[in-house]
Amino acid sequence: MSDLVPRSQLTKQAVSGAAGVGGGIALFILRAVAAAGFLPGAIVGGIIALAGLVIGSSKEDRTPGWIVFGAGLATVVGSIPGIGGAVRWLLPVAGIGLLIMGAVQLFRFFRNLRKRA
């Protein structure tokens, strides 16, 4: 018989999995926005970068804030004609990584949740 998994670990796995899947989907959407042109990419990327700075203002949310800021900055740079293509490929690659990480965390969450039942 396996050990009972603590509730805090289950919560962490569920939140991490949902954030990973949501973040991966968001990066695919940001890739499409960056490919739409400079103006939409600069506006949306700037708003997201600003939101990342706001999120990162608290000490416990500093790392997620910097990640959101980086995604916004990558969207702005990816929308610049000429040099944007070199950065634009990074968004779906990071999105795939986040989707995989989120799926693994959700798998662990559901496996551990089943152990509690």
HUZI-V845141 format. One record per pair of residues at least 6 apart in sequence whose C-alpha atoms are under 6 Angstrom apart, sorted by the first residue. I is the first residue (numbers start at 1). J is the second residue. D is the distance in Angstrom with one decimal. If there is no record, write none. Layout:
i=I j=J d=D
i=I j=J d=D
//
This chain:
i=4 j=116 d=5.9
i=10 j=109 d=5.8
i=13 j=105 d=5.4
i=13 j=109 d=5.4
i=14 j=106 d=5.9
i=14 j=109 d=5.8
i=17 j=102 d=3.8
i=17 j=105 d=4.7
i=17 j=106 d=4.8
i=20 j=98 d=4.9
i=20 j=99 d=5.7
i=20 j=102 d=4.1
i=21 j=99 d=4.7
i=21 j=102 d=4.9
i=24 j=95 d=3.9
i=24 j=98 d=4.9
i=24 j=99 d=5.0
i=27 j=91 d=5.6
i=27 j=95 d=5.2
i=28 j=92 d=5.5
i=31 j=91 d=5.8
i=33 j=41 d=5.4
i=34 j=41 d=4.5
i=34 j=75 d=5.4
i=34 j=78 d=5.5
i=34 j=79 d=4.4
i=37 j=79 d=5.7
i=38 j=79 d=4.7
i=38 j=80 d=5.5
i=41 j=75 d=5.9
i=41 j=76 d=5.4
i=41 j=79 d=5.2
i=42 j=76 d=4.7
i=45 j=72 d=4.1
i=45 j=75 d=5.0
i=45 j=76 d=4.9
i=48 j=72 d=4.8
i=49 j=69 d=4.1
i=49 j=72 d=4.3
i=49 j=73 d=5.9
i=52 j=65 d=4.4
i=52 j=68 d=4.7
i=52 j=69 d=4.2
i=53 j=65 d=6.0
i=55 j=65 d=4.7
i=56 j=62 d=4.0
i=56 j=65 d=3.9
i=77 j=84 d=5.6
i=78 j=84 d=3.8
i=78 j=87 d=5.2
i=78 j=88 d=4.6
//
